[in-house]
Amino acid sequence: MHKHCWKMSLCTLLIVILAESVGAETLLRKHLDSQANNYLELLDQSQYEDAWLAMSDFFQALHNQGNWQSRQQVMRAAYGSLVSREFFRITDRHSYSHSPDGRYVTVQYKSIFQNKANTYETVVLDCRNSSSCSVRDYVLR
């Protein structure tokens, strides 16, 4: 009986540890989804200056701010106003195009715009700095 109690205690402990790690991962994913969604809201509200400031230093070093903001304005004007946006998926990556290896998280949404249906919006978060993530890229397709 004593061996059985010890095994039960060990199993209970393992279940608690697994549940806590799954819970922490779920909270982290919700936080990253929220961060990506907040970024998209900046674009939705034509707050291109604030959206630029949310981009990673690495992204800013590769792109001209004025050209980037002009592209965003042209794309948003052509697509029209947002009709709906639905979370699609979130994935972890260890690399991203034209970027040093590290942790990148892609958050994707299925979106419908006034002039463009069946669109995917992807926000790539650069999470190489463990204390925070910044936006590495935004892709509208």
C-alpha positions in Angstrom: 0.0 0.0 0.0 2.9 2.4 0.8 4.3 1.9 -2.7 1.0 2.6 -4.2 0.6 6.0 -2.3 4.1 7.0 -3.4 3.3 6.3 -7.1 0.0 8.2 -6.8 1.7 11.2 -5.2 4.3 11.2 -8.0 1.6 10.9 -10.7 -0.4 13.8 -9.1 2.8 15.9 -8.9 3.5 15.3 -12.6 0.0 16.2 -13.6 0.2 19.5 -11.6 3.5 20.3 -13.2 2.2 19.6 -16.7 -1.0 21.5 -16.1 1.0 24.5 -14.9 3.3 24.5 -17.9 0.3 24.1 -20.3 -1.4 27.0 -18.5 1.7 29.1 -18.8 2.0 28.4 -22.5 -1.7 29.2 -23.0 -1.2 32.5 -21.2 1.9 33.3 -23.2 0.1 32.6 -26.5 -2.9 34.8 -25.4 -0.4 37.5 -24.6 1.3 37.2 -28.0 -2.1 37.2 -29.8 -3.1 40.3 -27.9 0.2 42.0 -28.8 -0.3 41.2 -32.5 -3.9 42.3 -32.3 -3.0 45.6 -30.7 -0.5 46.2 -33.5 -3.2 45.5 -36.1 -5.5 48.0 -34.4 -2.8 50.7 -34.9 -2.9 50.0 -38.6 -6.7 49.8 -38.6 -6.8 53.3 -37.1 -4.2 54.7 -39.5 -1.7 55.2 -36.7 1.3 54.5 -38.8 3.8 56.4 -36.7 2.9 54.3 -33.6 2.9 51.1 -35.8 6.4 52.0 -37.0 7.6 52.5 -33.4 6.2 49.1 -32.5 8.5 47.5 -35.1 11.7 45.9 -34.0 15.0 47.8 -34.2 16.1 45.2 -36.8 13.1 45.9 -39.0 13.6 49.7 -38.7 17.2 49.3 -39.7 16.2 47.5 -42.9 13.4 49.8 -44.0 12.9 53.5 -44.6 10.1 54.8 -42.3 8.5 57.1 -44.9 8.5 54.5 -47.6 7.0 51.9 -45.2 4.3 54.2 -44.0 3.4 55.2 -47.6 3.1 51.5 -48.5 0.8 50.9 -45.6 -1.4 53.8 -46.5 -1.6 52.7 -50.2 -2.5 49.1 -49.2 -5.1 50.0 -46.6 -6.7 52.5 -49.0 -6.9 49.9 -51.8 -8.3 47.1 -49.5 -10.8 49.5 -47.8 -11.9 49.3 -44.3 -11.8 46.2 -42.2 -15.0 44.2 -42.2 -13.9 41.3 -39.9 -10.8 39.6 -38.5 -10.7 36.2 -37.0 -7.7 34.5 -35.2 -6.4 31.7 -37.4 -3.2 30.3 -35.8 0.0 31.0 -33.9 3.3 29.2 -34.6 6.8 29.4 -33.2 9.8 29.5 -35.5 13.5 29.4 -34.9 14.3 31.5 -38.0 12.8 34.2 -40.2 13.7 35.5 -43.6 16.6 38.0 -43.5 16.9 37.8 -39.7 19.3 36.2 -37.2 18.3 32.9 -35.8 16.2 33.1 -32.6 12.6 32.8 -31.5 10.0 34.3 -33.9 6.2 33.9 -33.4 3.8 34.2 -36.3 0.3 35.2 -35.5 -2.1 34.8 -38.4 -5.7 36.1 -38.9 -8.3 35.5 -41.6 -9.5 39.0 -42.5 -12.1 40.5 -44.8 -11.7 44.0 -46.0 -14.3 46.1 -47.9 -12.5 45.6 -51.2 -10.7 42.4 -50.5 -12.1 39.2 -49.1 -10.2 36.0 -48.1 -7.2 37.9 -46.8 -4.6 36.6 -44.4 -2.8 39.0 -42.1 0.4 37.8 -40.5 2.2 39.6 -37.7 5.7 38.2 -37.0 6.9 38.9 -33.5 10.7 38.9 -32.8 11.0 37.3 -29.4 14.8 36.8 -29.4 14.9 39.2 -26.4 13.3 37.0 -23.6 12.0 40.0 -21.7 9.8 41.3 -24.6 8.7 40.8 -28.2 8.6 43.4 -30.9 7.0 43.3 -34.3 9.4 41.9 -36.9 7.1 42.0 -39.9 3.6 42.5 -41.1 2.3 40.7 -44.2 -1.0 41.3 -45.8 -2.0 38.7 -48.4 
